[in-house]
């Protein structure tokens, strides 16, 4: 599915919503999510990356690998920061 913004989704659908495994590309903000979806929201395990637009190599800026609920980081997960540091632990509705 390609949206008017240029963002696009590749993956499973159910009841006309993103459900199951899929990949969403936000070209407008240069982000990518690969993982599980429930009713158009990130839910279950997945990886969300923010890419750097300043180079042709699209270097990794920040990355989250872990669990989601209703579109929010929720459960066990690791956030990798562009400066090399990371947070590994529990998340509750996007908060560490």
GIWOJO-V184377 format. One record per pair of residues at least 24 apart in sequence whose ideal C-beta (glycine too) atoms are under 6 Angstrom apart, sorted by the first residue. I is the first residue (numbers start at 1). GAP is how many residues later the second one is. D is the distance in Angstrom with one decimal. If there is no record, write none. Layout:
I:GAP:D + I:GAP:D
This chain:
41:29:5.3 + 41:30:3.9 + 42:26:4.0 + 42:29:5.2 + 43:25:5.4 + 43:26:5.7
